[in-house]
């Protein structure tokens, strides 16, 4: 309905020694954001849509690298009304997290090699 949405994704991973298993996943409207109240499904049934957003936790218990083989539905809609749209957003979040962690590890590895050399 033309209102911006802002959601926070919070993911907790196990240590590298445990292959970065996904321990917890949470998606909630960002503090101060009320754009979600204008979504169609929120207007129809606010409790149901917010419970769905809160309780959907794809890949929980899996290793972060499993996101690379996860075939989630492509659905780039801006809202969170449909399960495919929410899953698509989780997929993007997890891919970005995986990419950032690989970059961090590579940088850390290179720094360690420079210090040891």
The first five atom37 places (N, CA, C, CB, O) and aatype in JSON, in Angstrom:
{
  "aatype": [20, 20, 20, 20, 20, 20, 20, 20, 20, 20, 20, 20, 20, 20, 20, 20, 20, 20, 20, 20, 20, 20, 20, 20, 20, 20, 20, 20, 20, 20, 20, 20, 20, 20, 20, 20, 20, 20, 20, 20, 20, 20, 20, 20, 20, 20, 20, 20, 20, 20, 20, 20, 20, 20, 20, 20, 20, 20, 20, 20, 20, 20, 20, 20, 20, 20, 20, 20, 20, 20, 20, 20, 20, 20, 20, 20, 20, 20, 20, 20, 20, 20, 20, 20, 20, 20, 20, 20, 20, 20, 20, 20, 20, 20, 20, 20, 20, 20, 20, 20, 20, 20, 20, 20, 20, 20, 20, 20, 20, 20, 20, 20, 20, 20, 20, 20, 20],
  "atom_mask": [
    [1, 1, 1, 1, 1],
    [1, 1, 1, 1, 1],
    [1, 1, 1, 1, 1],
    [1, 1, 1, 1, 1],
    [1, 1, 1, 1, 1],
    [1, 1, 1, 1, 1],
    [1, 1, 1, 1, 1],
    [1, 1, 1, 1, 1],
    [1, 1, 1, 1, 1],
    [1, 1, 1, 1, 1],
    [1, 1, 1, 1, 1],
    [1, 1, 1, 1, 1],
    [1, 1, 1, 1, 1],
    [1, 1, 1, 1, 1],
    [1, 1, 1, 1, 1],
    [1, 1, 1, 1, 1],
    [1, 1, 1, 1, 1],
    [1, 1, 1, 1, 1],
    [1, 1, 1, 1, 1],
    [1, 1, 1, 1, 1],
    [1, 1, 1, 1, 1],
    [1, 1, 1, 1, 1],
    [1, 1, 1, 1, 1],
    [1, 1, 1, 1, 1],
    [1, 1, 1, 1, 1],
    [1, 1, 1, 1, 1],
    [1, 1, 1, 1, 1],
    [1, 1, 1, 1, 1],
    [1, 1, 1, 1, 1],
    [1, 1, 1, 1, 1],
    [1, 1, 1, 1, 1],
    [1, 1, 1, 1, 1],
    [1, 1, 1, 1, 1],
    [1, 1, 1, 1, 1],
    [1, 1, 1, 1, 1],
    [1, 1, 1, 1, 1],
    [1, 1, 1, 1, 1],
    [1, 1, 1, 1, 1],
    [1, 1, 1, 1, 1],
    [1, 1, 1, 1, 1],
    [1, 1, 1, 1, 1],
    [1, 1, 1, 1, 1],
    [1, 1, 1, 1, 1],
    [1, 1, 1, 1, 1],
    [1, 1, 1, 1, 1],
    [1, 1, 1, 1, 1],
    [1, 1, 1, 1, 1],
    [1, 1, 1, 1, 1],
    [1, 1, 1, 1, 1],
    [1, 1, 1, 1, 1],
    [1, 1, 1, 1, 1],
    [1, 1, 1, 1, 1],
    [1, 1, 1, 1, 1],
    [1, 1, 1, 1, 1],
    [1, 1, 1, 1, 1],
    [1, 1, 1, 1, 1],
    [1, 1, 1, 1, 1],
    [1, 1, 1, 1, 1],
    [1, 1, 1, 1, 1],
    [1, 1, 1, 1, 1],
    [1, 1, 1, 1, 1],
    [1, 1, 1, 1, 1],
    [1, 1, 1, 1, 1],
    [1, 1, 1, 1, 1],
    [1, 1, 1, 1, 1],
    [1, 1, 1, 1, 1],
    [1, 1, 1, 1, 1],
    [1, 1, 1, 1, 1],
    [1, 1, 1, 1, 1],
    [1, 1, 1, 1, 1],
    [1, 1, 1, 1, 1],
    [1, 1, 1, 1, 1],
    [1, 1, 1, 1, 1],
    [1, 1, 1, 1, 1],
    [1, 1, 1, 1, 1],
    [1, 1, 1, 1, 1],
    [1, 1, 1, 1, 1],
    [1, 1, 1, 1, 1],
    [1, 1, 1, 1, 1],
    [1, 1, 1, 1, 1],
    [1, 1, 1, 1, 1],
    [1, 1, 1, 1, 1],
    [1, 1, 1, 1, 1],
    [1, 1, 1, 1, 1],
    [1, 1, 1, 1, 1],
    [1, 1, 1, 1, 1],
    [1, 1, 1, 1, 1],
    [1, 1, 1, 1, 1],
    [1, 1, 1, 1, 1],
    [1, 1, 1, 1, 1],
    [1, 1, 1, 1, 1],
    [1, 1, 1, 1, 1],
    [1, 1, 1, 1, 1],
    [1, 1, 1, 1, 1],
    [1, 1, 1, 1, 1],
    [1, 1, 1, 1, 1],
    [1, 1, 1, 1, 1],
    [1, 1, 1, 1, 1],
    [1, 1, 1, 1, 1],
    [1, 1, 1, 1, 1],
    [1, 1, 1, 1, 1],
    [1, 1, 1, 1, 1],
    [1, 1, 1, 1, 1],
    [1, 1, 1, 1, 1],
    [1, 1, 1, 1, 1],
    [1, 1, 1, 1, 1],
    [1, 1, 1, 1, 1],
    [1, 1, 1, 1, 1],
    [1, 1, 1, 1, 1],
    [1, 1, 1, 1, 1],
    [1, 1, 1, 1, 1],
    [1, 1, 1, 1, 1],
    [1, 1, 1, 1, 1],
    [1, 1, 1, 1, 1],
    [1, 1, 1, 1, 1],
    [1, 1, 1, 1, 1],
    [1, 1, 1, 1, 1]
  ],
  "atom_positions": [
    [[0.82, -1.2, 0.0], [0.0, 0.0, 0.0], [0.86, 1.26, 0.0], [-0.93, 0.0, 1.2], [0.39, 2.34, 0.37]],
    [[2.09, 1.1, -0.41], [2.94, 2.27, -0.57], [3.61, 2.76, 0.69], [2.16, 3.35, -1.14], [4.15, 3.87, 0.7]],
    [[3.61, 1.99, 1.76], [4.27, 2.39, 3.01], [5.56, 1.6, 3.16], [3.34, 2.15, 4.23], [5.59, 0.4, 2.92]],
    [[6.64, 2.28, 3.56], [7.89, 1.55, 3.75], [7.78, 0.57, 4.93], [9.04, 2.53, 3.99], [7.07, 0.82, 5.9]],
    [[8.5, -0.52, 4.81], [8.56, -1.53, 5.87], [9.99, -1.66, 6.33], [8.0, -2.9, 5.4], [10.91, -1.62, 5.51]],
    [[10.19, -1.8, 7.62], [11.54, -2.01, 8.14], [11.47, -3.13, 9.17], [12.12, -0.7, 8.77], [10.83, -3.0, 10.22]],
    [[12.13, -4.24, 8.86], [12.18, -5.38, 9.77], [13.62, -5.66, 10.16], [11.53, -6.63, 9.13], [14.54, -5.49, 9.35]],
    [[13.8, -6.08, 11.39], [15.12, -6.48, 11.87], [15.2, -8.0, 11.87], [15.39, -5.91, 13.29], [14.28, -8.69, 12.3]],
    [[16.31, -8.5, 11.38], [16.59, -9.93, 11.38], [17.74, -10.18, 12.35], [16.94, -10.46, 9.94], [18.82, -9.62, 12.2]],
    [[17.5, -11.01, 13.32], [18.52, -11.33, 14.31], [18.8, -12.83, 14.22], [18.06, -10.93, 15.76], [17.9, -13.65, 14.36]],
    [[20.07, -13.16, 13.99], [20.47, -14.55, 13.82], [21.63, -14.83, 14.77], [20.87, -14.84, 12.34], [22.59, -14.07, 14.85]],
    [[21.53, -15.93, 15.47], [22.61, -16.35, 16.36], [23.2, -17.63, 15.8], [22.1, -16.55, 17.83], [22.48, -18.59, 15.51]],
    [[24.52, -17.64, 15.64], [25.24, -18.79, 15.1], [26.13, -19.4, 16.17], [26.06, -18.39, 13.89], [26.6, -18.72, 17.07]],
    [[26.36, -20.71, 16.05], [27.34, -21.36, 16.91], [28.74, -20.96, 16.44], [27.15, -22.93, 16.9], [28.88, -20.37, 15.37]],
    [[29.76, -21.27, 17.21], [31.14, -20.94, 16.81], [31.57, -21.69, 15.53], [32.12, -21.26, 17.95], [30.94, -22.67, 15.13]],
    [[32.63, -21.2, 14.93], [33.17, -21.8, 13.7], [33.46, -23.29, 13.89], [34.44, -21.07, 13.26], [33.24, -24.08, 12.98]],
    [[33.94, -23.66, 15.07], [34.28, -25.07, 15.34], [33.05, -25.97, 15.22], [34.89, -25.21, 16.74], [33.18, -27.17, 15.0]],
    [[31.88, -25.4, 15.35], [30.62, -26.14, 15.25], [29.92, -25.82, 13.92], [29.69, -25.8, 16.44], [28.71, -25.97, 13.79]],
    [[30.71, -25.37, 12.94], [30.24, -25.12, 11.57], [29.17, -24.03, 11.47], [29.69, -26.38, 10.99], [28.35, -24.06, 10.56]],
    [[29.19, -23.09, 12.39], [28.23, -21.97, 12.35], [26.79, -22.47, 12.23], [28.56, -21.04, 11.18], [26.05, -22.04, 11.35]],
    [[26.4, -23.36, 13.11], [25.01, -23.82, 13.11], [24.1, -22.66, 13.5], [24.82, -25.01, 14.09], [24.45, -21.82, 14.32]],
    [[22.94, -22.64, 12.89], [21.98, -21.56, 13.14], [21.21, -21.91, 14.41], [20.99, -21.36, 11.92], [20.39, -22.83, 14.43]],
    [[21.49, -21.18, 15.47], [20.92, -21.44, 16.79], [19.57, -20.76, 16.95], [21.87, -20.99, 17.88], [18.63, -21.35, 17.48]],
    [[19.48, -19.52, 16.5], [18.21, -18.81, 16.61], [18.05, -17.85, 15.44], [18.11, -18.04, 17.95], [19.02, -17.35, 14.88]],
    [[16.79, -17.62, 15.1], [16.44, -16.71, 14.0], [15.2, -15.94, 14.43], [16.18, -17.49, 12.66], [14.22, -16.53, 14.88]],
    [[15.26, -14.64, 14.3], [14.11, -13.81, 14.66], [13.94, -12.69, 13.64], [14.27, -13.23, 16.07], [14.91, -12.08, 13.19]],
    [[12.7, -12.45, 13.29], [12.34, -11.36, 12.4], [11.21, -10.59, 13.05], [11.94, -11.88, 10.97], [10.16, -11.15, 13.36]],
    [[11.42, -9.29, 13.25], [10.42, -8.44, 13.89], [10.46, -7.05, 13.26], [10.67, -8.35, 15.42], [11.49, -6.63, 12.73]],
    [[9.33, -6.35, 13.31], [9.37, -4.95, 12.84], [10.43, -4.17, 13.63], [7.97, -4.28, 12.99], [10.59, -4.36, 14.84]],
    [[11.13, -3.31, 12.94], [12.14, -2.49, 13.6], [11.46, -1.55, 14.59], [12.97, -1.69, 12.55], [10.33, -1.1, 14.36]],
    [[12.14, -1.24, 15.69], [11.56, -0.29, 16.64], [11.22, 1.03, 15.95], [12.53, -0.04, 17.81], [12.02, 1.58, 15.19]],
    [[10.03, 1.52, 16.23], [9.59, 2.78, 15.65], [8.94, 2.66, 14.28], [10.73, 3.69, 15.57], [8.36, 3.63, 13.78]],
    [[9.03, 1.48, 13.66], [8.42, 1.3, 12.35], [6.98, 0.83, 12.51], [9.22, 0.28, 11.5], [6.7, -0.06, 13.31]],
    [[6.08, 1.42, 11.77], [4.69, 0.95, 11.81], [4.15, 0.68, 10.42], [3.8, 1.97, 12.53], [2.94, 0.51, 10.25]],
    [[5.02, 0.64, 9.42], [4.6, 0.36, 8.05], [3.93, -0.99, 7.91], [5.78, 0.43, 7.13], [3.05, -1.16, 7.06]],
    [[4.34, -1.96, 8.73], [3.75, -3.3, 8.65], [2.24, -3.27, 8.93], [4.45, -4.24, 9.63], [1.52, -4.17, 8.5]],
    [[1.78, -2.28, 9.65], [0.34, -2.19, 9.97], [-0.5, -1.87, 8.75], [0.11, -1.13, 11.05], [-1.73, -1.94, 8.81]],
    [[0.13, -1.51, 7.64], [-0.59, -1.2, 6.42], [-0.59, -2.38, 5.43], [0.01, 0.02, 5.76], [-1.16, -2.27, 4.34]],
    [[0.06, -3.48, 5.8], [0.05, -4.65, 4.92], [-1.35, -5.26, 4.89], [1.1, -5.7, 5.38], [-2.07, -5.25, 5.89]],
    [[-1.73, -5.79, 3.74], [-3.08, -6.37, 3.56], [-3.39, -7.42, 4.63], [-3.2, -7.01, 2.17], [-4.45, -7.38, 5.26]],
    [[-2.47, -8.34, 4.82], [-2.72, -9.43, 5.78], [-2.77, -8.93, 7.22], [-1.65, -10.51, 5.64], [-3.46, -9.5, 8.05]],
    [[-2.04, -7.87, 7.51], [-2.11, -7.3, 8.85], [-3.48, -6.68, 9.08], [-1.0, -6.24, 9.06], [-4.07, -6.83, 10.15]],
    [[-3.98, -6.0, 8.08], [-5.31, -5.39, 8.18], [-6.38, -6.48, 8.34], [-5.61, -4.52, 6.93], [-7.32, -6.31, 9.11]],
    [[-6.21, -7.59, 7.62], [-7.19, -8.7, 7.69], [-7.13, -9.47, 9.0], [-6.96, -9.66, 6.54], [-8.16, -9.79, 9.59]],
    [[-5.91, -9.77, 9.47], [-5.75, -10.6, 10.67], [-4.36, -10.33, 11.27], [-5.93, -12.13, 10.33], [-3.42, -11.08, 11.02]],
    [[-4.24, -9.27, 12.06], [-2.92, -8.87, 12.56], [-2.22, -9.95, 13.37], [-3.06, -7.63, 13.41], [-1.01, -10.15, 13.22]],
    [[-2.94, -10.65, 14.22], [-2.29, -11.66, 15.06], [-1.71, -12.8, 14.23], [-3.29, -12.23, 16.08], [-0.59, -13.25, 14.48]],
    [[-2.46, -13.25, 13.24], [-2.02, -14.37, 12.42], [-0.75, -14.03, 11.63], [-3.13, -14.79, 11.46], [0.21, -14.8, 11.64]],
    [[-0.74, -12.9, 10.96], [0.42, -12.54, 10.15], [1.65, -12.29, 11.02], [0.13, -11.3, 9.31], [2.75, -12.69, 10.66]],
    [[1.47, -11.64, 12.16], [2.62, -11.37, 13.02], [3.15, -12.66, 13.65], [2.24, -10.36, 14.11], [4.36, -12.8, 13.83]],
    [[2.26, -13.6, 13.97], [2.71, -14.9, 14.47], [3.46, -15.67, 13.4], [1.5, -15.73, 14.97], [4.47, -16.32, 13.68]],
    [[2.99, -15.6, 12.16], [3.69, -16.27, 11.07], [5.09, -15.7, 10.9], [2.9, -16.13, 9.76], [6.06, -16.45, 10.79]],
    [[5.2, -14.39, 10.88], [6.51, -13.74, 10.74], [7.43, -14.13, 11.9], [6.35, -12.2, 10.67], [8.61, -14.42, 11.7]],
    [[6.88, -14.15, 13.09], [7.67, -14.45, 14.28], [8.13, -15.91, 14.32], [6.87, -14.13, 15.53], [9.24, -16.2, 14.76]],
    [[7.27, -16.83, 13.87], [7.55, -18.25, 14.07], [8.21, -18.95, 12.9], [6.29, -18.95, 14.37], [8.69, -20.08, 13.06]],
    [[8.27, -18.34, 11.74], [8.93, -18.98, 10.61], [10.45, -18.84, 10.78], [8.47, -18.36, 9.25], [10.98, -17.73, 10.84]],
    [[11.11, -19.97, 10.86], [12.55, -19.99, 11.1], [13.2, -21.02, 10.19], [12.86, -20.29, 12.58], [13.63, -22.07, 10.65]],
    [[13.27, -20.71, 8.89], [13.86, -21.67, 7.96], [15.34, -21.89, 8.27], [13.69, -21.2, 6.51], [16.05, -20.94, 8.61]],
    [[15.77, -23.09, 8.16], [17.17, -23.5, 8.35], [17.61, -23.53, 9.81], [18.07, -22.59, 7.59], [18.8, -23.72, 10.08]],
    [[16.71, -23.34, 10.75], [17.11, -23.4, 12.16], [17.73, -24.77, 12.44], [15.88, -23.13, 13.11], [17.18, -25.8, 12.04]],
    [[18.85, -24.79, 13.11], [19.55, -26.03, 13.42], [20.49, -26.51, 12.33], [18.56, -27.08, 13.69], [21.27, -27.44, 12.55]],
    [[20.43, -25.9, 11.18], [21.32, -26.27, 10.06], [22.6, -25.45, 10.13], [20.61, -26.05, 8.69], [22.69, -24.47, 10.88]],
    [[23.58, -25.86, 9.35], [24.81, -25.08, 9.23], [24.58, -23.92, 8.27], [25.99, -25.98, 8.76], [23.81, -24.04, 7.32]],
    [[25.25, -22.82, 8.51], [25.07, -21.64, 7.67], [25.36, -21.95, 6.2], [25.97, -20.51, 8.15], [24.7, -21.39, 5.32]],
    [[26.31, -22.81, 5.94], [26.65, -23.13, 4.55], [25.48, -23.78, 3.81], [27.86, -24.06, 4.51], [25.44, -23.76, 2.58]],
    [[24.51, -24.34, 4.54], [23.35, -24.97, 3.9], [22.5, -23.96, 3.13], [22.5, -25.66, 4.94], [21.7, -24.35, 2.28]],
    [[22.67, -22.67, 3.43], [21.9, -21.66, 2.7], [22.26, -21.69, 1.21], [22.16, -20.26, 3.28], [21.45, -21.32, 0.37]],
    [[23.47, -22.13, 0.89], [23.9, -22.15, -0.51], [23.15, -23.19, -1.33], [25.4, -22.41, -0.59], [23.08, -23.08, -2.55]],
    [[22.61, -24.21, -0.67], [21.85, -25.25, -1.37], [20.35, -25.13, -1.15], [22.31, -26.62, -0.92], [19.58, -25.95, -1.65]],
    [[19.93, -24.12, -0.43], [18.52, -23.93, -0.11], [17.81, -23.36, -1.33], [18.34, -23.01, 1.13], [18.18, -22.3, -1.83]],
    [[16.8, -24.05, -1.78], [16.03, -23.62, -2.95], [14.72, -22.96, -2.49], [15.73, -24.82, -3.91], [13.66, -23.58, -2.55]],
    [[14.82, -21.74, -2.04], [13.62, -21.04, -1.61], [12.92, -20.42, -2.81], [13.97, -19.96, -0.57], [13.54, -20.18, -3.85]],
    [[11.66, -20.16, -2.65], [10.83, -19.6, -3.72], [11.24, -18.16, -4.01], [9.33, -19.67, -3.34], [11.38, -17.35, -3.09]],
    [[11.44, -17.84, -5.28], [11.74, -16.47, -5.67], [10.45, -15.67, -5.6], [12.36, -16.41, -7.11], [9.5, -15.94, -6.32]],
    [[10.42, -14.68, -4.73], [9.25, -13.82, -4.59], [9.69, -12.48, -4.0], [8.16, -14.5, -3.69], [9.68, -12.31, -2.78]],
    [[10.08, -11.55, -4.85], [10.62, -10.28, -4.37], [9.58, -9.23, -3.98], [11.51, -9.72, -5.4], [9.88, -8.03, -3.97]],
    [[8.35, -9.65, -3.65], [7.36, -8.67, -3.21], [7.89, -7.93, -1.99], [6.01, -9.36, -2.89], [8.63, -8.49, -1.18]],
    [[7.51, -6.69, -1.86], [8.0, -5.88, -0.76], [7.36, -6.19, 0.58], [7.79, -4.45, -1.07], [7.95, -5.95, 1.63]],
    [[6.16, -6.74, 0.55], [5.45, -6.99, 1.81], [5.78, -8.36, 2.38], [3.94, -6.86, 1.6], [6.52, -9.14, 1.78]],
    [[5.23, -8.65, 3.53], [5.44, -9.9, 4.24], [4.16, -10.74, 4.29], [5.95, -9.63, 5.67], [4.04, -11.64, 5.12]],
    [[3.21, -10.45, 3.42], [1.9, -11.09, 3.48], [1.92, -12.57, 3.11], [0.95, -10.36, 2.58], [1.18, -13.36, 3.7]],
    [[2.74, -12.95, 2.14], [2.74, -14.33, 1.66], [3.97, -15.09, 2.19], [2.72, -14.36, 0.13], [5.05, -14.51, 2.32]],
    [[3.79, -16.38, 2.48], [4.92, -17.19, 2.97], [6.11, -17.17, 2.0], [4.47, -18.62, 3.19], [7.26, -17.11, 2.45]],
    [[5.86, -17.23, 0.69], [6.96, -17.21, -0.27], [7.76, -15.91, -0.19], [6.43, -17.39, -1.68], [8.98, -15.92, -0.35]],
    [[7.08, -14.82, 0.05], [7.75, -13.54, 0.16], [8.64, -13.48, 1.41], [6.72, -12.39, 0.18], [9.76, -12.98, 1.37]],
    [[8.12, -14.0, 2.51], [8.9, -14.02, 3.75], [10.11, -14.95, 3.61], [8.02, -14.47, 4.94], [11.21, -14.63, 4.06]],
    [[9.89, -16.1, 2.98], [10.99, -17.05, 2.77], [12.08, -16.44, 1.89], [10.46, -18.36, 2.15], [13.27, -16.61, 2.14]],
    [[11.65, -15.73, 0.84], [12.6, -15.06, -0.05], [13.47, -14.08, 0.73], [11.84, -14.33, -1.19], [14.69, -14.02, 0.53]],
    [[12.86, -13.32, 1.61], [13.61, -12.35, 2.41], [14.59, -13.06, 3.35], [12.64, -11.47, 3.23], [15.73, -12.62, 3.5]],
    [[14.15, -14.15, 3.97], [15.07, -14.92, 4.82], [16.24, -15.43, 3.98], [14.33, -16.11, 5.49], [17.38, -15.39, 4.44]],
    [[15.97, -15.9, 2.78], [17.04, -16.39, 1.91], [18.07, -15.31, 1.63], [16.47, -16.9, 0.61], [19.28, -15.57, 1.68]],
    [[17.61, -14.12, 1.34], [18.53, -13.01, 1.08], [19.36, -12.67, 2.31], [17.76, -11.78, 0.6], [20.56, -12.46, 2.23]],
    [[18.7, -12.62, 3.45], [19.39, -12.3, 4.7], [20.48, -13.35, 4.98], [18.39, -12.25, 5.89], [21.61, -13.0, 5.33]],
    [[20.13, -14.62, 4.82], [21.1, -15.68, 5.12], [22.25, -15.7, 4.12], [20.4, -17.04, 5.11], [23.39, -15.98, 4.49]],
    [[21.97, -15.4, 2.85], [23.04, -15.33, 1.86], [24.0, -14.18, 2.16], [22.47, -15.18, 0.45], [25.21, -14.34, 2.04]],
    [[23.46, -13.04, 2.56], [24.31, -11.89, 2.91], [25.16, -12.23, 4.13], [23.44, -10.64, 3.18], [26.35, -11.91, 4.17]],
    [[24.56, -12.86, 5.12], [25.31, -13.25, 6.32], [26.43, -14.21, 5.95], [24.37, -13.88, 7.36], [27.56, -14.05, 6.41]],
    [[26.13, -15.2, 5.13], [27.15, -16.16, 4.7], [28.29, -15.44, 3.98], [26.52, -17.24, 3.79], [29.46, -15.68, 4.28]],
    [[27.95, -14.58, 3.05], [28.96, -13.84, 2.29], [29.84, -13.0, 3.22], [28.28, -12.94, 1.24], [31.07, -13.02, 3.12]],
    [[29.2, -12.27, 4.13], [29.96, -11.4, 5.04], [30.89, -12.22, 5.94], [29.0, -10.56, 5.9], [32.02, -11.8, 6.2]],
    [[30.43, -13.35, 6.39], [31.25, -14.19, 7.27], [32.44, -14.78, 6.51], [30.4, -15.31, 7.88], [33.54, -14.84, 7.05]],
    [[32.22, -15.2, 5.27], [33.33, -15.71, 4.46], [34.36, -14.6, 4.24], [32.81, -16.25, 3.1], [35.56, -14.85, 4.35]],
    [[33.9, -13.39, 3.93], [34.82, -12.27, 3.73], [35.62, -11.98, 5.0], [34.05, -11.01, 3.29], [36.82, -11.75, 4.95]],
    [[34.93, -12.0, 6.13], [35.59, -11.76, 7.41], [36.65, -12.83, 7.69], [34.55, -11.72, 8.55], [37.77, -12.51, 8.08]],
    [[36.27, -14.1, 7.48], [37.22, -15.18, 7.74], [38.43, -15.09, 6.81], [36.54, -16.55, 7.56], [39.56, -15.3, 7.25]],
    [[38.21, -14.77, 5.55], [39.33, -14.64, 4.61], [40.25, -13.5, 5.01], [38.81, -14.42, 3.19], [41.47, -13.62, 4.93]],
    [[39.67, -12.39, 5.45], [40.47, -11.25, 5.87], [41.27, -11.6, 7.13], [39.57, -10.02, 6.13], [42.46, -11.28, 7.23]],
    [[40.62, -12.26, 8.08], [41.28, -12.66, 9.31], [42.4, -13.64, 9.03], [40.27, -13.27, 10.29], [43.48, -13.55, 9.62]],
    [[42.16, -14.58, 8.13], [43.17, -15.57, 7.76], [44.38, -14.89, 7.14], [42.59, -16.6, 6.78], [45.52, -15.22, 7.46]],
    [[44.13, -13.92, 6.24], [45.22, -13.2, 5.59], [46.02, -12.37, 6.59], [44.68, -12.3, 4.48], [47.25, -12.3, 6.49]],
    [[45.36, -11.75, 7.54], [46.05, -10.97, 8.56], [46.91, -11.9, 9.42], [45.03, -10.19, 9.45], [48.05, -11.56, 9.74]],
    [[46.37, -13.06, 9.8], [47.12, -14.03, 10.61], [48.36, -14.49, 9.87], [46.24, -15.24, 10.97], [49.42, -14.64, 10.48]],
    [[48.25, -14.71, 8.59], [49.41, -15.16, 7.8], [50.46, -14.06, 7.73], [48.98, -15.58, 6.39], [51.66, -14.34, 7.74]],
    [[50.03, -12.81, 7.66], [50.99, -11.71, 7.62], [51.73, -11.58, 8.94], [50.29, -10.4, 7.29], [52.93, -11.3, 8.96]],
    [[51.04, -11.77, 10.04], [51.65, -11.65, 11.36], [52.64, -12.78, 11.59], [50.57, -11.66, 12.47], [53.71, -12.57, 12.16]],
    [[52.29, -13.99, 11.16], [53.16, -15.15, 11.36], [54.4, -15.06, 10.47], [52.39, -16.46, 11.07], [55.48, -15.48, 10.88]],
    [[54.25, -14.53, 9.27], [55.36, -14.49, 8.3], [56.53, -13.71, 8.79], [54.9, -13.91, 7.02], [57.53, -13.59, 8.08]]
  ]
}
